[in-house]
Amino acid sequence: MSWFPTVQKIIDLTQRAFSARFSQRFALVSVSDYKTHEWVAGLAAERGYIAGGSGFNAFISEAPV
């Protein structure tokens, strides 16, 4: 799992991220199964914001974790 140290660093940094009175919550999801990536991308309406010309790429469905 060569990606694990990077993911762990992201989690550590997110837990220390500042917000107003530390009131913002963060949710991090790590998915390694391709079909689950596609499912999560569908929940986030990924195809819609890619097709809409927003300039975003298919990050959710193509992310390694």
mmCIF file of the N, C-alpha and C atoms, coordinates in Angstrom:
data_MODEL
# 
_entry.id   MODEL 
# 
loop_
_atom_site.group_PDB 
_atom_site.id 
_atom_site.type_symbol 
_atom_site.label_atom_id 
_atom_site.label_alt_id 
_atom_site.label_comp_id 
_atom_site.label_asym_id 
_atom_site.label_entity_id 
_atom_site.label_seq_id 
_atom_site.pdbx_PDB_ins_code 
_atom_site.Cartn_x 
_atom_site.Cartn_y 
_atom_site.Cartn_z 
_atom_site.occupancy 
_atom_site.B_iso_or_equiv 
_atom_site.pdbx_formal_charge 
_atom_site.auth_seq_id 
_atom_site.auth_comp_id 
_atom_site.auth_asym_id 
_atom_site.auth_atom_id 
_atom_site.pdbx_PDB_model_num 
ATOM 1   N N  . MET A 1 1  ? 0.835   -1.186 0.000   1.00 0.00 ? 1  MET A N  1 
ATOM 2   C CA . MET A 1 1  ? 0.000   0.000  0.000   1.00 0.00 ? 1  MET A CA 1 
ATOM 3   C C  . MET A 1 1  ? 0.875   1.243  0.000   1.00 0.00 ? 1  MET A C  1 
ATOM 4   N N  . SER A 1 2  ? 1.394   1.568  -1.148  1.00 0.00 ? 2  SER A N  1 
ATOM 5   C CA . SER A 1 2  ? 2.295   2.713  -1.251  1.00 0.00 ? 2  SER A CA 1 
ATOM 6   C C  . SER A 1 2  ? 1.587   4.044  -1.024  1.00 0.00 ? 2  SER A C  1 
ATOM 7   N N  . TRP A 1 3  ? 0.272   4.080  -1.180  1.00 0.00 ? 3  TRP A N  1 
ATOM 8   C CA . TRP A 1 3  ? -0.474  5.317  -1.001  1.00 0.00 ? 3  TRP A CA 1 
ATOM 9   C C  . TRP A 1 3  ? -0.780  5.610  0.461   1.00 0.00 ? 3  TRP A C  1 
ATOM 10  N N  . PHE A 1 4  ? -0.627  4.638  1.348   1.00 0.00 ? 4  PHE A N  1 
ATOM 11  C CA . PHE A 1 4  ? -1.042  4.803  2.739   1.00 0.00 ? 4  PHE A CA 1 
ATOM 12  C C  . PHE A 1 4  ? -0.384  5.996  3.444   1.00 0.00 ? 4  PHE A C  1 
ATOM 13  N N  . PRO A 1 5  ? 0.941   6.196  3.341   1.00 0.00 ? 5  PRO A N  1 
ATOM 14  C CA . PRO A 1 5  ? 1.525   7.355  4.038   1.00 0.00 ? 5  PRO A CA 1 
ATOM 15  C C  . PRO A 1 5  ? 0.935   8.687  3.570   1.00 0.00 ? 5  PRO A C  1 
ATOM 16  N N  . THR A 1 6  ? 0.622   8.795  2.294   1.00 0.00 ? 6  THR A N  1 
ATOM 17  C CA . THR A 1 6  ? 0.037   10.031 1.773   1.00 0.00 ? 6  THR A CA 1 
ATOM 18  C C  . THR A 1 6  ? -1.367  10.235 2.325   1.00 0.00 ? 6  THR A C  1 
ATOM 19  N N  . VAL A 1 7  ? -2.155  9.180  2.331   1.00 0.00 ? 7  VAL A N  1 
ATOM 20  C CA . VAL A 1 7  ? -3.514  9.279  2.865   1.00 0.00 ? 7  VAL A CA 1 
ATOM 21  C C  . VAL A 1 7  ? -3.470  9.600  4.351   1.00 0.00 ? 7  VAL A C  1 
ATOM 22  N N  . GLN A 1 8  ? -2.572  8.988  5.082   1.00 0.00 ? 8  GLN A N  1 
ATOM 23  C CA . GLN A 1 8  ? -2.446  9.265  6.515   1.00 0.00 ? 8  GLN A CA 1 
ATOM 24  C C  . GLN A 1 8  ? -2.066  10.721 6.753   1.00 0.00 ? 8  GLN A C  1 
ATOM 25  N N  . LYS A 1 9  ? -1.205  11.272 5.920   1.00 0.00 ? 9  LYS A N  1 
ATOM 26  C CA . LYS A 1 9  ? -0.810  12.677 6.063   1.00 0.00 ? 9  LYS A CA 1 
ATOM 27  C C  . LYS A 1 9  ? -2.001  13.602 5.800   1.00 0.00 ? 9  LYS A C  1 
ATOM 28  N N  . ILE A 1 10 ? -2.800  13.278 4.801   1.00 0.00 ? 10 ILE A N  1 
ATOM 29  C CA . ILE A 1 10 ? -3.997  14.080 4.511   1.00 0.00 ? 10 ILE A CA 1 
ATOM 30  C C  . ILE A 1 10 ? -4.955  14.050 5.694   1.00 0.00 ? 10 ILE A C  1 
ATOM 31  N N  . ILE A 1 11 ? -5.150  12.878 6.278   1.00 0.00 ? 11 ILE A N  1 
ATOM 32  C CA . ILE A 1 11 ? -6.032  12.767 7.445   1.00 0.00 ? 11 ILE A CA 1 
ATOM 33  C C  . ILE A 1 11 ? -5.493  13.596 8.603   1.00 0.00 ? 11 ILE A C  1 
ATOM 34  N N  . ASP A 1 12 ? -4.207  13.491 8.867   1.00 0.00 ? 12 ASP A N  1 
ATOM 35  C CA . ASP A 1 12 ? -3.596  14.254 9.959   1.00 0.00 ? 12 ASP A CA 1 
ATOM 36  C C  . ASP A 1 12 ? -3.764  15.759 9.746   1.00 0.00 ? 12 ASP A C  1 
ATOM 37  N N  . LEU A 1 13 ? -3.527  16.221 8.527   1.00 0.00 ? 13 LEU A N  1 
ATOM 38  C CA . LEU A 1 13 ? -3.650  17.654 8.236   1.00 0.00 ? 13 LEU A CA 1 
ATOM 39  C C  . LEU A 1 13 ? -5.095  18.120 8.330   1.00 0.00 ? 13 LEU A C  1 
ATOM 40  N N  . THR A 1 14 ? -6.012  17.311 7.886   1.00 0.00 ? 14 THR A N  1 
ATOM 41  C CA . THR A 1 14 ? -7.423  17.681 7.956   1.00 0.00 ? 14 THR A CA 1 
ATOM 42  C C  . THR A 1 14 ? -7.883  17.805 9.398   1.00 0.00 ? 14 THR A C  1 
ATOM 43  N N  . GLN A 1 15 ? -7.416  16.934 10.255  1.00 0.00 ? 15 GLN A N  1 
ATOM 44  C CA . GLN A 1 15 ? -7.808  16.996 11.662  1.00 0.00 ? 15 GLN A CA 1 
ATOM 45  C C  . GLN A 1 15 ? -7.310  18.267 12.333  1.00 0.00 ? 15 GLN A C  1 
ATOM 46  N N  . ARG A 1 16 ? -6.294  18.896 11.767  1.00 0.00 ? 16 ARG A N  1 
ATOM 47  C CA . ARG A 1 16 ? -5.735  20.114 12.351  1.00 0.00 ? 16 ARG A CA 1 
ATOM 48  C C  . ARG A 1 16 ? -6.140  21.375 11.578  1.00 0.00 ? 16 ARG A C  1 
ATOM 49  N N  . ALA A 1 17 ? -7.003  21.225 10.588  1.00 0.00 ? 17 ALA A N  1 
ATOM 50  C CA . ALA A 1 17 ? -7.405  22.373 9.769   1.00 0.00 ? 17 ALA A CA 1 
ATOM 51  C C  . ALA A 1 17 ? -8.238  23.342 10.596  1.00 0.00 ? 17 ALA A C  1 
ATOM 52  N N  . PHE A 1 18 ? -7.996  24.611 10.379  1.00 0.00 ? 18 PHE A N  1 
ATOM 53  C CA . PHE A 1 18 ? -8.706  25.646 11.125  1.00 0.00 ? 18 PHE A CA 1 
ATOM 54  C C  . PHE A 1 18 ? -10.041 25.957 10.470  1.00 0.00 ? 18 PHE A C  1 
ATOM 55  N N  . SER A 1 19 ? -10.996 26.290 11.281  1.00 0.00 ? 19 SER A N  1 
ATOM 56  C CA . SER A 1 19 ? -12.273 26.822 10.837  1.00 0.00 ? 19 SER A CA 1 
ATOM 57  C C  . SER A 1 19 ? -12.758 27.738 11.951  1.00 0.00 ? 19 SER A C  1 
ATOM 58  N N  . ALA A 1 20 ? -13.820 28.454 11.690  1.00 0.00 ? 20 ALA A N  1 
ATOM 59  C CA . ALA A 1 20 ? -14.353 29.353 12.709  1.00 0.00 ? 20 ALA A CA 1 
ATOM 60  C C  . ALA A 1 20 ? -14.751 28.543 13.938  1.00 0.00 ? 20 ALA A C  1 
ATOM 61  N N  . ARG A 1 21 ? -14.053 28.778 15.030  1.00 0.00 ? 21 ARG A N  1 
ATOM 62  C CA . ARG A 1 21 ? -14.305 28.073 16.293  1.00 0.00 ? 21 ARG A CA 1 
ATOM 63  C C  . ARG A 1 21 ? -14.252 26.554 16.136  1.00 0.00 ? 21 ARG A C  1 
ATOM 64  N N  . PHE A 1 22 ? -13.511 26.096 15.148  1.00 0.00 ? 22 PHE A N  1 
ATOM 65  C CA . PHE A 1 22 ? -13.387 24.659 14.873  1.00 0.00 ? 22 PHE A CA 1 
ATOM 66  C C  . PHE A 1 22 ? -14.771 24.017 14.713  1.00 0.00 ? 22 PHE A C  1 
ATOM 67  N N  . SER A 1 23 ? -15.693 24.741 14.073  1.00 0.00 ? 23 SER A N  1 
ATOM 68  C CA . SER A 1 23 ? -17.071 24.279 13.968  1.00 0.00 ? 23 SER A CA 1 
ATOM 69  C C  . SER A 1 23 ? -17.355 23.478 12.699  1.00 0.00 ? 23 SER A C  1 
ATOM 70  N N  . GLN A 1 24 ? -16.465 23.528 11.721  1.00 0.00 ? 24 GLN A N  1 
ATOM 71  C CA . GLN A 1 24 ? -16.706 22.776 10.489  1.00 0.00 ? 24 GLN A CA 1 
ATOM 72  C C  . GLN A 1 24 ? -16.280 21.331 10.662  1.00 0.00 ? 24 GLN A C  1 
ATOM 73  N N  . ARG A 1 25 ? -17.133 20.451 10.219  1.00 0.00 ? 25 ARG A N  1 
ATOM 74  C CA . ARG A 1 25 ? -16.820 19.025 10.288  1.00 0.00 ? 25 ARG A CA 1 
ATOM 75  C C  . ARG A 1 25 ? -16.259 18.561 8.954   1.00 0.00 ? 25 ARG A C  1 
ATOM 76  N N  . PHE A 1 26 ? -15.415 17.573 9.017   1.00 0.00 ? 26 PHE A N  1 
ATOM 77  C CA . PHE A 1 26 ? -14.819 17.004 7.820   1.00 0.00 ? 26 PHE A CA 1 
ATOM 78  C C  . PHE A 1 26 ? -15.179 15.529 7.768   1.00 0.00 ? 26 PHE A C  1 
ATOM 79  N N  . ALA A 1 27 ? -15.411 15.054 6.564   1.00 0.00 ? 27 ALA A N  1 
ATOM 80  C CA . ALA A 1 27 ? -15.653 13.635 6.364   1.00 0.00 ? 27 ALA A CA 1 
ATOM 81  C C  . ALA A 1 27 ? -14.687 13.150 5.291   1.00 0.00 ? 27 ALA A C  1 
ATOM 82  N N  . LEU A 1 28 ? -13.875 12.189 5.635   1.00 0.00 ? 28 LEU A N  1 
ATOM 83  C CA . LEU A 1 28 ? -12.916 11.621 4.697   1.00 0.00 ? 28 LEU A CA 1 
ATOM 84  C C  . LEU A 1 28 ? -13.291 10.174 4.433   1.00 0.00 ? 28 LEU A C  1 
ATOM 85  N N  . VAL A 1 29 ? -13.256 9.802  3.174   1.00 0.00 ? 29 VAL A N  1 
ATOM 86  C CA . VAL A 1 29 ? -13.611 8.450  2.781   1.00 0.00 ? 29 VAL A CA 1 
ATOM 87  C C  . VAL A 1 29 ? -12.479 7.892  1.938   1.00 0.00 ? 29 VAL A C  1 
ATOM 88  N N  . SER A 1 30 ? -12.022 6.718  2.280   1.00 0.00 ? 30 SER A N  1 
ATOM 89  C CA . SER A 1 30 ? -10.998 6.037  1.492   1.00 0.00 ? 30 SER A CA 1 
ATOM 90  C C  . SER A 1 30 ? -11.626 4.800  0.872   1.00 0.00 ? 30 SER A C  1 
ATOM 91  N N  . VAL A 1 31 ? -11.591 4.740  -0.453  1.00 0.00 ? 31 VAL A N  1 
ATOM 92  C CA . VAL A 1 31 ? -12.220 3.645  -1.185  1.00 0.00 ? 31 VAL A CA 1 
ATOM 93  C C  . VAL A 1 31 ? -11.195 3.051  -2.135  1.00 0.00 ? 31 VAL A C  1 
ATOM 94  N N  . SER A 1 32 ? -11.029 1.742  -2.094  1.00 0.00 ? 32 SER A N  1 
ATOM 95  C CA . SER A 1 32 ? -10.069 1.104  -2.997  1.00 0.00 ? 32 SER A CA 1 
ATOM 96  C C  . SER A 1 32 ? -10.737 0.205  -4.033  1.00 0.00 ? 32 SER A C  1 
ATOM 97  N N  . ASP A 1 33 ? -12.029 -0.003 -3.906  1.00 0.00 ? 33 ASP A N  1 
ATOM 98  C CA . ASP A 1 33 ? -12.765 -0.843 -4.843  1.00 0.00 ? 33 ASP A CA 1 
ATOM 99  C C  . ASP A 1 33 ? -13.337 0.013  -5.972  1.00 0.00 ? 33 ASP A C  1 
ATOM 100 N N  . TYR A 1 34 ? -13.073 -0.375 -7.226  1.00 0.00 ? 34 TYR A N  1 
ATOM 101 C CA . TYR A 1 34 ? -13.491 0.428  -8.375  1.00 0.00 ? 34 TYR A CA 1 
ATOM 102 C C  . TYR A 1 34 ? -15.001 0.641  -8.414  1.00 0.00 ? 34 TYR A C  1 
ATOM 103 N N  . LYS A 1 35 ? -15.779 -0.404 -8.171  1.00 0.00 ? 35 LYS A N  1 
ATOM 104 C CA . LYS A 1 35 ? -17.235 -0.270 -8.224  1.00 0.00 ? 35 LYS A CA 1 
ATOM 105 C C  . LYS A 1 35 ? -17.747 0.696  -7.157  1.00 0.00 ? 35 LYS A C  1 
ATOM 106 N N  . THR A 1 36 ? -17.101 0.704  -6.010  1.00 0.00 ? 36 THR A N  1 
ATOM 107 C CA . THR A 1 36 ? -17.494 1.641  -4.962  1.00 0.00 ? 36 THR A CA 1 
ATOM 108 C C  . THR A 1 36 ? -17.119 3.062  -5.343  1.00 0.00 ? 36 THR A C  1 
ATOM 109 N N  . HIS A 1 37 ? -15.970 3.245  -6.015  1.00 0.00 ? 37 HIS A N  1 
ATOM 110 C CA . HIS A 1 37 ? -15.600 4.568  -6.547  1.00 0.00 ? 37 HIS A CA 1 
ATOM 111 C C  . HIS A 1 37 ? -16.712 5.096  -7.441  1.00 0.00 ? 37 HIS A C  1 
ATOM 112 N N  . GLU A 1 38 ? -17.183 4.249  -8.356  1.00 0.00 ? 38 GLU A N  1 
ATOM 113 C CA . GLU A 1 38 ? -18.243 4.642  -9.281  1.00 0.00 ? 38 GLU A CA 1 
ATOM 114 C C  . GLU A 1 38 ? -19.520 4.991  -8.521  1.00 0.00 ? 38 GLU A C  1 
ATOM 115 N N  . TRP A 1 39 ? -19.850 4.222  -7.501  1.00 0.00 ? 39 TRP A N  1 
ATOM 116 C CA . TRP A 1 39 ? -21.049 4.478  -6.708  1.00 0.00 ? 39 TRP A CA 1 
ATOM 117 C C  . TRP A 1 39 ? -20.952 5.832  -5.999  1.00 0.00 ? 39 TRP A C  1 
ATOM 118 N N  . VAL A 1 40 ? -19.803 6.101  -5.368  1.00 0.00 ? 40 VAL A N  1 
ATOM 119 C CA . VAL A 1 40 ? -19.597 7.379  -4.676  1.00 0.00 ? 40 VAL A CA 1 
ATOM 120 C C  . VAL A 1 40 ? -19.638 8.529  -5.678  1.00 0.00 ? 40 VAL A C  1 
ATOM 121 N N  . ALA A 1 41 ? -19.037 8.336  -6.841  1.00 0.00 ? 41 ALA A N  1 
ATOM 122 C CA . ALA A 1 41 ? -19.069 9.371  -7.885  1.00 0.00 ? 41 ALA A CA 1 
ATOM 123 C C  . ALA A 1 41 ? -20.507 9.669  -8.297  1.00 0.00 ? 41 ALA A C  1 
ATOM 124 N N  . GLY A 1 42 ? -21.331 8.626  -8.367  1.00 0.00 ? 42 GLY A N  1 
ATOM 125 C CA . GLY A 1 42 ? -22.747 8.831  -8.681  1.00 0.00 ? 42 GLY A CA 1 
ATOM 126 C C  . GLY A 1 42 ? -23.464 9.623  -7.606  1.00 0.00 ? 42 GLY A C  1 
ATOM 127 N N  . LEU A 1 43 ? -23.164 9.337  -6.344  1.00 0.00 ? 43 LEU A N  1 
ATOM 128 C CA . LEU A 1 43 ? -23.763 10.099 -5.238  1.00 0.00 ? 43 LEU A CA 1 
ATOM 129 C C  . LEU A 1 43 ? -23.398 11.574 -5.307  1.00 0.00 ? 43 LEU A C  1 
ATOM 130 N N  . ALA A 1 44 ? -22.174 11.851 -5.743  1.00 0.00 ? 44 ALA A N  1 
ATOM 131 C CA . ALA A 1 44 ? -21.692 13.227 -5.817  1.00 0.00 ? 44 ALA A CA 1 
ATOM 132 C C  . ALA A 1 44 ? -22.056 13.900 -7.140  1.00 0.00 ? 44 ALA A C  1 
ATOM 133 N N  . ALA A 1 45 ? -22.787 13.203 -7.994  1.00 0.00 ? 45 ALA A N  1 
ATOM 134 C CA . ALA A 1 45 ? -23.172 13.725 -9.306  1.00 0.00 ? 45 ALA A CA 1 
ATOM 135 C C  . ALA A 1 45 ? -21.948 14.158 -10.114 1.00 0.00 ? 45 ALA A C  1 
ATOM 136 N N  . GLU A 1 46 ? -20.910 13.322 -10.074 1.00 0.00 ? 46 GLU A N  1 
ATOM 137 C CA . GLU A 1 46 ? -19.654 13.651 -10.741 1.00 0.00 ? 46 GLU A CA 1 
ATOM 138 C C  . GLU A 1 46 ? -19.840 13.911 -12.240 1.00 0.00 ? 46 GLU A C  1 
ATOM 139 N N  . ARG A 1 47 ? -20.603 13.076 -12.922 1.00 0.00 ? 47 ARG A N  1 
ATOM 140 C CA . ARG A 1 47 ? -20.801 13.264 -14.370 1.00 0.00 ? 47 ARG A CA 1 
ATOM 141 C C  . ARG A 1 47 ? -21.407 14.619 -14.683 1.00 0.00 ? 47 ARG A C  1 
ATOM 142 N N  . GLY A 1 48 ? -22.274 15.091 -13.820 1.00 0.00 ? 48 GLY A N  1 
ATOM 143 C CA . GLY A 1 48 ? -22.923 16.381 -14.036 1.00 0.00 ? 48 GLY A CA 1 
ATOM 144 C C  . GLY A 1 48 ? -21.954 17.546 -13.989 1.00 0.00 ? 48 GLY A C  1 
ATOM 145 N N  . TYR A 1 49 ? -21.062 17.558 -13.012 1.00 0.00 ? 49 TYR A N  1 
ATOM 146 C CA . TYR A 1 49 ? -20.155 18.703 -12.947 1.00 0.00 ? 49 TYR A CA 1 
ATOM 147 C C  . TYR A 1 49 ? -19.015 18.594 -13.945 1.00 0.00 ? 49 TYR A C  1 
ATOM 148 N N  . ILE A 1 50 ? -18.718 17.393 -14.431 1.00 0.00 ? 50 ILE A N  1 
ATOM 149 C CA . ILE A 1 50 ? -17.725 17.262 -15.503 1.00 0.00 ? 50 ILE A CA 1 
ATOM 150 C C  . ILE A 1 50 ? -18.334 17.735 -16.817 1.00 0.00 ? 50 ILE A C  1 
ATOM 151 N N  . ALA A 1 51 ? -19.563 17.278 -17.104 1.00 0.00 ? 51 ALA A N  1 
ATOM 152 C CA . ALA A 1 51 ? -20.240 17.637 -18.354 1.00 0.00 ? 51 ALA A CA 1 
ATOM 153 C C  . ALA A 1 51 ? -20.621 19.109 -18.391 1.00 0.00 ? 51 ALA A C  1 
ATOM 154 N N  . GLY A 1 52 ? -20.759 19.724 -17.236 1.00 0.00 ? 52 GLY A N  1 
ATOM 155 C CA . GLY A 1 52 ? -21.184 21.117 -17.176 1.00 0.00 ? 52 GLY A CA 1 
ATOM 156 C C  . GLY A 1 52 ? -20.102 22.117 -17.543 1.00 0.00 ? 52 GLY A C  1 
ATOM 157 N N  . GLY A 1 53 ? -18.931 21.655 -17.921 1.00 0.00 ? 53 GLY A N  1 
ATOM 158 C CA . GLY A 1 53 ? -17.859 22.571 -18.312 1.00 0.00 ? 53 GLY A CA 1 
ATOM 159 C C  . GLY A 1 53 ? -17.236 23.318 -17.152 1.00 0.00 ? 53 GLY A C  1 
ATOM 160 N N  . SER A 1 54 ? -17.277 22.737 -15.980 1.00 0.00 ? 54 SER A N  1 
ATOM 161 C CA . SER A 1 54 ? -16.745 23.402 -14.789 1.00 0.00 ? 54 SER A CA 1 
ATOM 162 C C  . SER A 1 54 ? -15.224 23.405 -14.737 1.00 0.00 ? 54 SER A C  1 
ATOM 163 N N  . GLY A 1 55 ? -14.600 22.577 -15.571 1.00 0.00 ? 55 GLY A N  1 
ATOM 164 C CA . GLY A 1 55 ? -13.145 22.477 -15.549 1.00 0.00 ? 55 GLY A CA 1 
ATOM 165 C C  . GLY A 1 55 ? -12.632 21.411 -14.598 1.00 0.00 ? 55 GLY A C  1 
ATOM 166 N N  . PHE A 1 56 ? -13.528 20.753 -13.887 1.00 0.00 ? 56 PHE A N  1 
ATOM 167 C CA . PHE A 1 56 ? -13.127 19.685 -12.981 1.00 0.00 ? 56 PHE A CA 1 
ATOM 168 C C  . PHE A 1 56 ? -12.937 18.383 -13.758 1.00 0.00 ? 56 PHE A C  1 
ATOM 169 N N  . ASN A 1 57 ? -12.065 17.537 -13.255 1.00 0.00 ? 57 ASN A N  1 
ATOM 170 C CA . ASN A 1 57 ? -11.903 16.219 -13.863 1.00 0.00 ? 57 ASN A CA 1 
ATOM 171 C C  . ASN A 1 57 ? -12.670 15.188 -13.043 1.00 0.00 ? 57 ASN A C  1 
ATOM 172 N N  . ALA A 1 58 ? -12.605 13.936 -13.470 1.00 0.00 ? 58 ALA A N  1 
ATOM 173 C CA . ALA A 1 58 ? -13.336 12.863 -12.793 1.00 0.00 ? 58 ALA A CA 1 
ATOM 174 C C  . ALA A 1 58 ? -12.529 12.373 -11.598 1.00 0.00 ? 58 ALA A C  1 
ATOM 175 N N  . PHE A 1 59 ? -12.299 13.236 -10.639 1.00 0.00 ? 59 PHE A N  1 
ATOM 176 C CA . PHE A 1 59 ? -11.424 12.906 -9.521  1.00 0.00 ? 59 PHE A CA 1 
ATOM 177 C C  . PHE A 1 59 ? -11.958 11.760 -8.671  1.00 0.00 ? 59 PHE A C  1 
ATOM 178 N N  . ILE A 1 60 ? -13.250 11.759 -8.388  1.00 0.00 ? 60 ILE A N  1 
ATOM 179 C CA . ILE A 1 60 ? -13.790 10.739 -7.490  1.00 0.00 ? 60 ILE A CA 1 
ATOM 180 C C  . ILE A 1 60 ? -13.665 9.345  -8.108  1.00 0.00 ? 60 ILE A C  1 
ATOM 181 N N  . SER A 1 61 ? -14.091 9.211  -9.341  1.00 0.00 ? 61 SER A N  1 
ATOM 182 C CA . SER A 1 61 ? -14.079 7.887  -9.956  1.00 0.00 ? 61 SER A CA 1 
ATOM 183 C C  . SER A 1 61 ? -12.675 7.446  -10.372 1.00 0.00 ? 61 SER A C  1 
ATOM 184 N N  . GLU A 1 62 ? -11.744 8.390  -10.532 1.00 0.00 ? 62 GLU A N  1 
ATOM 185 C CA . GLU A 1 62 ? -10.393 8.048  -10.972 1.00 0.00 ? 62 GLU A CA 1 
ATOM 186 C C  . GLU A 1 62 ? -9.339  8.090  -9.877  1.00 0.00 ? 62 GLU A C  1 
ATOM 187 N N  . ALA A 1 63 ? -9.703  8.525  -8.687  1.00 0.00 ? 63 ALA A N  1 
ATOM 188 C CA . ALA A 1 63 ? -8.730  8.615  -7.594  1.00 0.00 ? 63 ALA A CA 1 
ATOM 189 C C  . ALA A 1 63 ? -8.228  7.226  -7.193  1.00 0.00 ? 63 ALA A C  1 
ATOM 190 N N  . PRO A 1 64 ? -6.966  7.096  -6.824  1.00 0.00 ? 64 PRO A N  1 
ATOM 191 C CA . PRO A 1 64 ? -6.441  5.779  -6.451  1.00 0.00 ? 64 PRO A CA 1 
ATOM 192 C C  . PRO A 1 64 ? -7.017  5.243  -5.147  1.00 0.00 ? 64 PRO A C  1 
ATOM 193 N N  . VAL A 1 65 ? -7.421  6.109  -4.246  1.00 0.00 ? 65 VAL A N  1 
ATOM 194 C CA . VAL A 1 65 ? -8.073  5.697  -2.988  1.00 0.00 ? 65 VAL A CA 1 
ATOM 195 C C  . VAL A 1 65 ? -9.177  6.665  -2.662  1.00 0.00 ? 65 VAL A C  1 
# 
